[in-house]
Amino acid sequence: MFFIVIRNLLLFIILLVSANFYAQESINFEKGNFKEILAKAKKEKKLVFLDAFAVWCGPCKMMEKNIFPLPAVRDYYNANFINAKIDMEKGEGIGIAQQYGVRSYPSYLFLNGDGEVVKQTIGYMGEEAFLAFAKEANNPKYATSSIKELFEKGEFSPEFLLNMMQLYAQSNFPLAQKASERYFDVKKNQPLTQEEVGMLLYFTKAVSDKNYSTFQTRKSEIVAFISEDVYKQFDTNIKISNLLEKAVNTKTGLIDDDVFYKGAIPLVGTEEAETALYRTKVIMYANAGHFAEYEKAALKYYSKSENFSQDELLQAAFIFSEHVDNPASLRKAQEWAEKSVMLAETPENTYVLAKLYAKTGQKDNAKTYAESSVHLSETQGKDATRAQQLLQTLN
């Protein structure tokens, strides 16, 4: 009996030691609350690595099983960070998710002791990428100074500035824009990449922006990635964006043409100003539900229908089919839909054309194209309900 007790005791000890051993065979996550974790990070002058997860998240479980236990990963994270693992849908995690805008899982955030994000990413990552992500964040400057303080002190490394642009693009656009200006100044003697062209366009909003000078001086590089026409259209939009804002009547939501033209024509000329105005109107009025104004703007903007794509014409024709009753306008929309159908029949454009024919009293044509829409929908596995309902009204 004595030996059985000893054996069981030894077995218990072995199991306990094994459990403790295996518990260490992964990233060591703190057990305290978020406030305590930040305080510990500040005291030890380290960053917090926050694994923001949800219990139902498959990639979260895969990271926990496949990546966190890897020797190189656990050793680096345990040695360099205060690690936290928090369910974003329970307890204090709900508030943390709101605070940091966590919407995708898993989300990984590196925070300094003041709770400021210094780097973040999302999704399942392999060992190499997960370690590289950590090493990029593990800059001693981040643990002792905020990103804003480092920026104000003149930090100019491209990696730092790129990270800052990504972090603040949504939450603090003016700050991210300043970082982008410094970024393009630092890299002024290096060729632009396609990704950098995209960033330059994103962070250029007005002629007064410093980035606009970069946009102008590096035109030859930019048009290698976007067409000359797109470059010209973007340039026009930048020049007139402030004028359009000033021309909008805040009470009616409509644009005052005279106010806009007065400022825009000297900048871009009459033709460009007119095109930009009507392009803005068709977008703005459709979104705002000002369909009477949309009708007038669309008739003007799409007057040369050969300049527009199949999808653009179909979108305009659809809005007319839903919200316009003027026979002359409907006949113009009918032309747009016919042009779209001639390019390639789809369940969508045949339905729109059928509806326009029905609204202009061309019952036989309407029935023909409604039947085509039903057939195409069924053969392509799409919903034919609208076309079937239209057919019922025509029989």
TAUR-V123777 format. One record per backbone hydrogen bond with DSSP energy under -1.0 kcal/mol. CO is the residue of the C=O (numbers start at 1). NH is the residue of the N-H. If there is no record, write none. Layout:
# TAUR-V123777
{{CO | NH} {CO | NH}}
This chain:
# TAUR-V123777
{{1 | 5} {2 | 6} {3 | 7} {4 | 8} {5 | 9} {6 | 10} {7 | 11} {8 | 12} {9 | 13} {10 | 14} {11 | 15} {12 | 16} {13 | 17} {14 | 18} {15 | 19} {16 | 20} {17 | 21} {18 | 22} {19 | 23} {24 | 26} {33 | 37} {34 | 38} {35 | 39} {36 | 40} {37 | 41} {38 | 42} {39 | 43} {40 | 44} {41 | 46} {47 | 82} {48 | 111} {49 | 84} {50 | 109} {51 | 86} {52 | 107} {53 | 88} {54 | 57} {57 | 61} {58 | 62} {59 | 63} {60 | 64} {61 | 65} {62 | 66} {63 | 67} {63 | 68} {67 | 70} {70 | 74} {71 | 75} {72 | 76} {73 | 77} {74 | 78} {75 | 79} {76 | 80} {77 | 81} {82 | 49} {83 | 30} {84 | 51} {86 | 53} {87 | 90} {90 | 93} {91 | 94} {92 | 96} {93 | 97} {94 | 98} {95 | 99} {96 | 100} {97 | 102} {106 | 123} {107 | 52} {108 | 121} {109 | 50} {110 | 118} {110 | 119} {111 | 48} {112 | 115} {116 | 112} {119 | 110} {121 | 108} {126 | 130} {127 | 131} {128 | 132} {129 | 133} {130 | 134} {131 | 135} {132 | 136} {133 | 137} {134 | 138} {137 | 139} {139 | 142} {141 | 145} {146 | 150} {147 | 151} {148 | 152} {149 | 153} {150 | 155} {151 | 154} {157 | 161} {158 | 162} {159 | 163} {160 | 164} {161 | 165} {162 | 166} {163 | 167} {164 | 168} {165 | 169} {168 | 172} {172 | 176} {173 | 177} {174 | 178} {175 | 179} {176 | 180} {177 | 181} {178 | 182} {179 | 183} {180 | 184} {181 | 185} {182 | 186} {183 | 187} {185 | 188} {187 | 190} {193 | 197} {194 | 198} {195 | 199} {196 | 200} {197 | 201} {198 | 202} {199 | 203} {206 | 209} {209 | 212} {210 | 214} {211 | 215} {212 | 216} {213 | 217} {214 | 218} {216 | 219} {218 | 222} {219 | 223} {222 | 225} {222 | 226} {227 | 231} {228 | 232} {229 | 233} {230 | 234} {231 | 235} {232 | 236} {233 | 237} {234 | 238} {235 | 239} {236 | 240} {237 | 241} {240 | 244} {241 | 245} {242 | 246} {243 | 247} {247 | 256} {249 | 253} {254 | 249} {256 | 260} {257 | 261} {258 | 262} {259 | 263} {260 | 264} {261 | 265} {264 | 268} {265 | 269} {269 | 273} {270 | 274} {271 | 275} {272 | 276} {273 | 277} {274 | 278} {275 | 279} {276 | 280} {277 | 281} {278 | 282} {279 | 283} {280 | 284} {281 | 285} {283 | 287} {284 | 288} {285 | 290} {289 | 291} {290 | 294} {291 | 295} {292 | 296} {293 | 297} {294 | 298} {295 | 299} {296 | 300} {297 | 301} {298 | 302} {300 | 303} {304 | 307} {305 | 308} {309 | 313} {310 | 314} {311 | 315} {312 | 316} {313 | 317} {314 | 318} {315 | 319} {316 | 320} {317 | 321} {318 | 322} {319 | 323} {320 | 324} {326 | 330} {327 | 331} {328 | 332} {329 | 333} {330 | 334} {331 | 335} {332 | 336} {333 | 337} {334 | 338} {335 | 339} {336 | 340} {337 | 341} {338 | 342} {339 | 343} {340 | 344} {346 | 350} {347 | 351} {348 | 352} {349 | 353} {350 | 354} {351 | 355} {352 | 356} {353 | 357} {354 | 358} {355 | 359} {356 | 360} {357 | 362} {358 | 361} {361 | 363} {362 | 366} {363 | 367} {364 | 368} {365 | 369} {366 | 370} {367 | 371} {368 | 372} {369 | 373} {370 | 374} {371 | 375} {372 | 376} {373 | 377} {374 | 378} {375 | 379} {376 | 380} {377 | 382} {384 | 388} {385 | 389} {386 | 390} {387 | 391} {388 | 392} {389 | 393} {391 | 395}}
